[in-house]
Amino acid sequence: MIDFNQYNTPSYIVDENKLISNLKILASIKERTECHILLAAKAFSMYSVFPLIGKYLDGITASGINEARLGYEEMGKQVHIFSPAYIPQDFDAILHYCDHIVFNSFNQWEMYKDKVSRASKKISCGLRINPEYSEQDHGIYDPCASHSRLGITLEQFQKGQLQGIDGLHFHSLCEQNSDVLWRTLQIIDQHYEPYLKKMKWINFGGGHHITKAGYDIETLIKCIRFMQDKYNLDVYLEPGEAVALDAGYLVTSVLDFNVNGVINCILDTSAACHMPDVLEMPYRPRIIDSDLPEVLPYSYLLGGPTCLAGDVIGEYSFNQPLKIGQRIVFEDMAIYTMVKNNTFNGINLPSIYLHKVNGEDVLIREFGYDDFKSRL
């Protein structure tokens, strides 16, 4: 058990035990299918554990030059990259750090293919397609929504030249099970069969909730083998959340209360600063020993210390009344937190700890005034 009272707040705690448990599940899929699995750094870039992740996975996938460099330097395995459009002054460095480059349009491919051909190493290039099919209801995360800038539609794809292209990439899932992947693959198989026959690999992207309880791993295996058997393709997956799902906590403290129709409980953590997806997605994060409002005897509306009126985390109920200084522990706070947090209002970033398998707590990083000032 982790003793959350020992930490200064706010702090992110990453549980090495849970991280390894997730990684073993992913490694078992690799072993059964000979597919390749990469960490999507956009979800989890805590590079102090990259050597551990590299023992189980094949490398990282990046969304830009800085993530690519981080994976290259700190994990030292495969580095893949996708961007809606590459920044020209970054591209020489991308050629140095990356093994696979996925382009979002034929225009981007035409712009950079000569540079790729002159690179000092063999780089495999692919195109991102838009399967024009998704089953998710989070519009902000739907790459197949109307007018999406992500991926090439079939109509546009049919107009392009594939010489020099080794693979196709798609990403249309968000926290979904493998049945959705299977149905998506049927659309891709139907629309892109003549093109897949010319490819060496296919990349299923991310959004797979592989390590979540109840995830149908056998259907995922079927999906991988379908593309391997029909087209003799290497298959890549790029999970982000699945790598560090439920492996992190955010430990906070109660600062004060303000009664205005409800009891507002002000914490030393901020949705806007420390867990932006609470406002962007939106979603309601889990808290240890709490429940929905009015389920338990004492209900509070939890919010942050910033000046933003909407810096509200949500309404929760507890068995006992909360007290100033009491610890509140949010669950599943490793993913899309450290990579997206910010210092709005000059709010300090949470410290980062790694809770080791042997029970040792390692302080990875503390933040202060200089971290706020240096960004400005």
DRENBA-849596 format. One record per residue (C-alpha): x, y, z. Coordinates in steps of 0.2 Angstrom, whole numbers, padded with zeros to 4 digits, always signed. Layout:
<pts>
XYZ ...
</pts>
This chain:
<pts>
+0000+0000+0000 +0006+0018-0004 +0005+0030+0011 -0001+0045+0002 +0001+0056+0018 +0019+0056+0017 +0020+0067+0001 +0020+0085-0001 +0006+0091-0011 +0002+0092-0025 +0012+0077-0031 +0010+0064-0045 +0014+0047-0039 +0018+0033-0052 +0016+0016-0046 +0030+0005-0054 +0021-0011-0049 +0005-0006-0060 +0016+0000-0074 +0025-0017-0075 +0008-0026-0074 +0002-0016-0089 +0019-0019-0099 +0018-0037-0096 +0000-0038-0104 +0007-0028-0119 +0022-0039-0120 +0011-0055-0120 +0002-0048-0136 +0019-0045-0144 +0024-0063-0140 +0008-0071-0146 +0007-0061-0163 +0025-0055-0166 +0017-0037-0168 +0026-0022-0163 +0020-0011-0149 +0026+0007-0146 +0023+0019-0132 +0014+0035-0138 +0024+0048-0129 +0010+0061-0131 +0001+0052-0117 +0015+0048-0105 +0033+0055-0107 +0040+0052-0090 +0057+0047-0097 +0064+0041-0080 +0054+0025-0083 +0059+0024-0102 +0072+0011-0099 +0059+0000-0090 +0047+0002-0104 +0060-0002-0116 +0062-0019-0109 +0044-0024-0114 +0040-0013-0129 +0049-0009-0146 +0051+0010-0144 +0040+0026-0145 +0030+0035-0157 +0031+0054-0157 +0020+0069-0162 +0035+0081-0165 +0053+0083-0164 +0055+0085-0145 +0046+0069-0141 +0056+0060-0155 +0072+0066-0147 +0067+0061-0130 +0063+0043-0135 +0079+0042-0145 +0090+0048-0131 +0081+0040-0116 +0074+0024-0123 +0086+0021-0138 +0074+0009-0147 +0063+0012-0162 +0056+0030-0165 +0041+0033-0176 +0033+0050-0179 +0017+0057-0186 +0013+0076-0188 -0002+0084-0197 +0012+0094-0205 +0031+0094-0202 +0040+0110-0198 +0053+0112-0211 +0067+0118-0200 +0064+0102-0189 +0065+0089-0203 +0084+0086-0204 +0083+0082-0185 +0068+0071-0188 +0078+0061-0201 +0092+0059-0188 +0080+0053-0173 +0067+0043-0182 +0065+0026-0190 +0047+0028-0197 +0039+0044-0203 +0021+0045-0207 +0014+0059-0218 -0003+0067-0217 -0005+0071-0235 +0003+0067-0252 +0008+0085-0252 +0019+0083-0237 +0026+0067-0244 +0031+0075-0260 +0039+0090-0250 +0050+0078-0240 +0053+0062-0250 +0069+0068-0258 +0076+0072-0241 +0071+0055-0235 +0080+0046-0250 +0096+0055-0246 +0096+0052-0227 +0111+0043-0220 +0100+0028-0214 +0085+0018-0221 +0069+0027-0215 +0052+0018-0218 +0038+0030-0224 +0020+0029-0223 +0004+0038-0225 -0010+0041-0213 -0027+0037-0219 -0044+0043-0213 -0055+0027-0213 -0070+0039-0212 -0078+0028-0198 -0078+0029-0180 -0089+0025-0165 -0083+0037-0152 -0093+0051-0144 -0079+0063-0139 -0079+0075-0153 -0063+0084-0149 -0054+0067-0150 -0063+0061-0166 -0050+0061-0181 -0064+0055-0192 -0076+0069-0188 -0082+0080-0203 -0069+0091-0210 -0055+0083-0200 -0038+0088-0204 -0031+0071-0199 -0028+0058-0212 -0031+0056-0231 -0049+0051-0236 -0051+0038-0249 -0056+0050-0262 -0040+0059-0260 -0030+0044-0258 -0035+0037-0275 -0027+0052-0283 -0009+0050-0275 +0006+0041-0280 +0013+0027-0268 +0030+0024-0274 +0042+0025-0259 +0028+0022-0247 +0029+0006-0236 +0014+0007-0225 -0003+0014-0220 -0007+0022-0203 -0024+0025-0195 -0030+0031-0178 -0048+0033-0175 -0050+0025-0158 -0052+0033-0141 -0052+0023-0125 -0061+0009-0134 -0062-0010-0135 -0056-0021-0149 -0073-0025-0156 -0073-0007-0163 -0055-0010-0170 -0062-0026-0179 -0076-0016-0187 -0064-0002-0192 -0053-0015-0200 -0067-0022-0210 -0070-0004-0218 -0051-0002-0221 -0050-0020-0229 -0065-0016-0240 -0059+0001-0246 -0040-0001-0246 -0037-0019-0251 -0028-0015-0268 -0016-0003-0258 -0013-0014-0244 -0007-0028-0255 +0008-0016-0260 +0012-0012-0242 +0025-0019-0229 +0016-0013-0213 +0001-0006-0206 -0001+0004-0190 -0017+0003-0180 -0013+0019-0170 -0018+0021-0152 -0034+0023-0142 -0034+0004-0138 -0039+0001-0119 -0029-0015-0119 -0024-0015-0101 -0041-0010-0094 -0051-0023-0085 -0063-0032-0097 -0054-0028-0113 -0056-0041-0126 -0038-0046-0130 -0043-0061-0140 -0052-0050-0153 -0036-0039-0153 -0026-0054-0158 -0039-0058-0171 -0037-0041-0178 -0018-0042-0179 -0018-0059-0187 -0031-0054-0200 -0019-0041-0207 -0004-0052-0205 -0012-0067-0214 -0021-0058-0228 -0008-0046-0233 +0008-0052-0225 +0010-0035-0216 +0020-0031-0200 +0008-0024-0188 +0011-0009-0176 +0001-0003-0162 +0004+0014-0153 -0005+0013-0136 -0002+0028-0124 -0015+0026-0110 -0014+0007-0110 +0005+0008-0105 +0002+0019-0089 -0017+0016-0086 -0021+0017-0068 -0003+0018-0064 -0003+0036-0057 -0011+0046-0043 -0012+0064-0040 -0011+0068-0021 -0018+0085-0016 -0023+0094+0000 -0039+0103+0006 -0036+0122+0007 -0053+0129+0012 -0072+0129+0010 -0084+0141+0003 -0103+0139+0005 -0114+0145-0009 -0128+0134-0012 -0116+0119-0011 -0100+0117-0001 -0086+0122-0012 -0070+0113-0007 -0054+0122-0013 -0039+0110-0016 -0021+0114-0020 -0023+0106-0037 -0031+0113-0052 -0041+0105-0066 -0035+0119-0078 -0017+0117-0073 -0014+0099-0068 -0027+0088-0076 -0033+0098-0091 -0043+0084-0099 -0056+0086-0084 -0061+0102-0093 -0057+0097-0111 -0064+0080-0113 -0073+0082-0101 -0073+0068-0088 -0074+0065-0069 -0059+0058-0062 -0060+0045-0048 -0055+0049-0030 -0051+0035-0017 -0064+0033-0004 -0077+0044-0013 -0093+0042-0023 -0105+0052-0033 -0114+0067-0025 -0127+0062-0012 -0122+0044-0012 -0112+0046+0004 -0116+0058+0018 -0105+0073+0014 -0105+0081-0003 -0093+0094-0009 -0090+0103-0026 -0071+0101-0028 -0061+0115-0037 -0044+0123-0039 -0035+0138-0032 -0034+0148-0049 -0045+0163-0053 -0054+0153-0067 -0072+0152-0062 -0073+0136-0072 -0058+0127-0063 -0070+0114-0056 -0066+0096-0054 -0083+0089-0050 -0095+0085-0036 -0091+0071-0024 -0097+0063-0008 -0087+0056+0006 -0091+0046+0022 -0084+0059+0034 -0083+0078+0033 -0067+0084+0024 -0055+0094+0034 -0042+0108+0030 -0026+0099+0027 -0034+0082+0023 -0026+0072+0008 -0037+0069-0007 -0030+0056-0019 -0036+0056-0038 -0033+0040-0047 -0027+0036-0065 -0017+0052-0066 -0001+0046-0075 -0008+0049-0092 -0012+0066-0101 -0007+0075-0085 +0011+0078-0084 +0012+0080-0103 -0002+0093-0103 +0000+0103-0087 +0004+0121-0086 +0008+0135-0074 -0008+0147-0077 -0009+0159-0063 +0009+0155-0058 +0002+0139-0050 +0016+0127-0046 +0017+0111-0055 +0015+0095-0045 +0031+0086-0039 +0034+0069-0048 +0037+0053-0038 +0040+0035-0043 +0034+0022-0030 +0046+0007-0034 +0042-0011-0033 +0052-0013-0017 +0042+0001-0008 +0055+0014-0010 +0049+0032-0015 +0060+0041-0027 +0058+0059-0030 +0060+0062-0049 +0057+0080-0050 +0051+0096-0040 +0046+0112-0048 +0047+0130-0042 +0047+0148-0047 +0061+0146-0060 +0050+0133-0069 +0036+0146-0071 +0048+0160-0075 +0058+0151-0088 +0043+0148-0099 +0040+0167-0101 
</pts>
